[in-house]
Amino acid sequence: MVGYIIQRFIAMLLTLVAVSVVAFAIIQLPPGDYLTSYIAALSSTGDQVDPRVIENLRIQYGLGEPFYVQYWKWITGILQGNFGHSFEWKRPVSELIWGRLGNSVMLEGLAVIVMWLIAVPIGIYAAVRKYSLGDYLATVVGFIGLAVPNFFFALIVMYLAFIWFGTTLGGLFSPEFENARWSLARIWDFLTHAWIPVLVLATAGTAELIRILRANLLDELKKPYVTTARAKGLTEFRTIMKYPVRLALNPLISTIGWLLPALVSGSVIVSVVMNLPTAGPMLLRSLTTQDMYLAGAIILLLSVLTVVGTLISDILLAWIDPRIRYGGK
């Protein structure tokens, strides 16, 4: 097990190196750079820019240098804790992303917990009580959850809240806690505001996990070892929970690697609709303006979440199912 974890950790480090190159290459794919977009925006308003000023800025930010030189400056800065300078915000990237990324991780982390707490018991019940009324209800609700986009569900919830209660939903903090330091009062304020966005974000994922768990558990319940366990006199609850459920959870655990980044990227429109101070809207804005250091830092950190999440899911899979080992051993 220790050797398996070490090999997976080395593979994770190599993957992160490759991901950093790809992330920096992606943000440079569009033609031009931030200064090109900046000049175009000024020209559309009739303003003129001195070419010498633009050239000095290009030299200052290293935008005219080859790709590998820009990448090396960027990645070495990140290793030293310097994510670069945001062109649009005129501030260090590290000052911009940590607060919003922290909000995203907390929000999406709560959404993942809610998804599992709802999906696992419903999925088990739907499989054990196949074709019952509860199974049909779970199926209908699951299909509706998969069919309705999260942002549309957010609009419905906001509309109903305004019509029924006269309140406007949005944001993650009260005005007095927007820029306050973290404390028990601020955490409580966050939780009182976050439960609606969490439910909105968890809707589609919960429906998907229910369908996955139900399908896998139905396959496991048909296998001979379940019949053998019943024949040996095990109770129905222990027969189902000890082996079939444990094996049916494998596909759910394997999704941990992409679940958090998928929620972060998938919550961009929801964050815009509900005015949530998360990383999604900032990433969208930075890609639009070609603010490469800000966009690159967010993309890289999302990639790190993916790789680290994959490592965690691999370790959990090897722990839950002893048949899974690195290299098939």
N, C-alpha and C positions, 0 to 999 in steps of 0.2 A: 504493500500500500504506500509506503514512504517513497519507494522508487518510482511508483506511478505518479505521485504528486510532484516529485522533482522533475520528471520528464515533461509533465504537463506545464509546469512553471517555466521551464526553458522554452518550450514551444510557444508559450504566451509572450515571452519577451521578444522572440524572433518575429512573432506576428505583429507586435506593437511597432517594431521598426518598420516593417512593410506597410502597416496601416498609416504611419506618420507620413511616409513618402506619398502614398496614394491620396491622403487627405490634403496635403499641400498641393499636389498636382491638380486635384479636382477644383480647388478654388482659383486656380490659374487658367482653367480651360476656357472661360469666356474671353473673347478678344478684348484687349486693352487692360486697364487696371483702374484703381480707385481714382487716380488723377484724371484719366480719360472720362470717367463718369462725372467727376466733379466739373470738368470743363464743359461737358455737354449740358449739365444742369444750369451752369451760369450763362451759357450761350442762349439757352431757351428763354431766359429772363431778360436778355439784352445786355448783360454785363460782359465786360471784356477783361481778360486775364493777361498779364504780362508774361510772354513766353519764357523770359529769364527766371521769373518766380517759379513757374512750373518746372523748369529744368533743375533749379536748385532743390525743389522739393523732391523731385525724382531721384536726385543724387543722395539727398539726405536719408530717404527711406530705402534706398537701394533698389528701386523699382526697375532701373535700367540694367541691372546686372543679370548674368545667366541664372537659369533655374537652380542649378546645384549650389551656387553661391548664396542665393536667397534662402534656400532650404537649410543650408548649413548654419547660417546666422539664426534662423528661426528655431531650429531644433536645439542648438547649443544654448540659446537663450532660455528655452523651456526647461532644459536640464538644470539651469541655474535659478529657476523660479521666475524668469522674465518671459512673459508670453507676448511681448511686443507692445506696440502703441496703436490704439485705435485711431484711424484716420478721421472718421466721422465724429466720434465723441471727444477727440482730443484728450484722451485719458489713457493710462495704462490698461491693458486688457484685463490684467489680474484684478483690478479694482471693479471691473464691470461684471465679470462672469461668475464670481464665486457666490454672490448673493442670489442671483437668478438661478444658477445651477443648483445651489442648495435648496431653493424653493422647489425646483423641478424634482430633485431626488426625493424630497420629503413627500411631495404630492403624489408622484408616481409610485413611490414605495408604499404609501398607504393604499393606493389603488390596487397594487399587486396583492397586498394582504387581504383586502376586501374581496378581490376576485377569488382567492383560494378559499377563504372562509365560506363564501357562498357556493362556489362551484363544486367543491369536493363533496359535501353532504348531499347536495341535489343530484350530482352525477352518480353517486353510489345508490341513492334511492331509486333513480330512474332506471338503473341497470338491474337492481335486485327486484324491483316491482315493475318489470317490463310490461308495457301495454296497459298499465293501470291509468286511472284518471290523473294521478300525479305525474306519471311519465309523459302523458299527452300534454299536460299543462307546461311541464318543463321544456318539451319540444317546441311548443308554440311560442312561449316566451323567449326561448333561445333563438329561434329563427327571426323573431321580431328584433331582438337585440343585435343580431348579426346584420340585419337589413337596414336598420336605422343608423345613419352616420352619427358619430358622437357630437359633432357641432350642431346638427339639427336637433338632437335630443336636448342639448344645452339651450338652444333657442326656445324650445317648448317649455322647459323648466323655468326659464327666466320669464317667459310670457305668463305662465300660470301663477308664478309667485307675485308678479305685478298685479294681475287681475284679481287674485283671491286675497292676497295679504297687503297689497299696496307697497311692496318693498322691491328694491332694485338689487338683484344679485350681481356680484362682481368683486374682483379683488380677493386677496388672501388675508388682509389685515385691516383693522380699523385705522382711521387717519392718525390717531395718536401713537400707533405702534408701527407705522410705515418704516421709519428710520431708527427705531429704538433698538437697543441691544437685546440679545436673547435673554429671556427670563421666564419664570413660570407663568407670569401674566401674559407675556407675548406668545408663549406656546399655546396657552388656553385660547387666546384670541385667534391664533392660526387654526386651531382645531374647530372652533365655532364657525369659521368661514370656509374651511377646506372640505367639509363633508359633502357638500353639493358637487363641487368639481370632481371629487374622488368618485362619487357614484356615477357621474356622467362618464368619466374616463374608464371606469371599470365595467361598463355595461357590455360592450362588444366582446371584451376579453373574457368576461364571465360566461357569456353564452358559448363562446368557442371552447373554453375549458370544459364546460358541462358536456358538450357533444363528444369531445375527445375522450374524457374519462368514461362516459357511458359506453362508447363503442369498444374501448379496450377492456373494460371490465366484463362486458358481455362475452368477449372472446375468451377471457380467462375462466369465467364460470362454466364454460362448456368443456374444459379440459379434464382429463381423468384424475388428476391429483385432487381436485375438488370433491369428486365422487368418493375417492378413497378416504379423504378426511372426514366426510360425513359418515362413511361406513364404520370408521373407528370410533364414532360416538362424540365427535367434537360438536359443540353447540353451533348453531347457524351463524351467530354473530362472530364467534372466533374463527370459524371456517372461512368466512368472507374477508374479515379484516386482517387475518394473519398472513395469508398468501395472495389471493387474487387482487385485493386492493393495493397491496404493496407493489406488485408487479405492474398493475395498471397505472400507477403513478409515474412510471418511468418516462413516458412521453411528456407529462406535465413538467417534470423536473428538468428535462432537456430543453425546455423553452425558456428557462430562467436567463440564459445568455442573451437572447434577443428581446426579452419582454420589456425590460426597463428602457433601452434605447428606442424600441418601437413605440412605447407610450410617450416618450419625450418628443420624438419626431411626429407622432400621430396627434399630439395634443396642441400643435401649432395653431390650428384654426380655432380649437376650443379656447385656447389661451387668449386669442385675439377677441373672440366673441365675448368671453367672460372677463376680459381685462385682467388677466392673471400675470403677475410679474415673474414669469418663468423664462427659461432659456430659449424656448421655441420661437417666440416673436423676435427676439434679438438675433437669432440665427437667420431667420428669414430676412430681416432688414439688412444684416451684414452681407448676405449673399446678393441682395438686390443692388447694394451700393458698391460691391466688390471690396469691402473692408476686409482684406485678406487675413490680417493677423487675428482679428476678432472671430471671423468665420472659421479659420483654421483651428484656433484654440477650442472652440465649441465642438467642432466635428471630431477633433482628436480626443477630447474628453468623452464624447459619446462613444467613440470607438473603444476607448479604454474600458468604459462600462460594459460594452459588449464582450470584450475579451475576458475581463475579470469575471463577468457573469457566466461565461462559458466554462471557465476554470472551476467556479463554484459548482455549477451543475454537473460537471464531470466527476468531481470529488463526491458529491452527494449520490450520484448514480452508482459509483463504485462502492460506496458505503451501504446503500440500500440493497443493491443487487450484486452479490459476490461474483456472479458470472461475468460481470463487466470488468475487464482489465485492459490496461494499455497494450496495444499490439495484439489483442486477442488472447493474451496469456491469462 
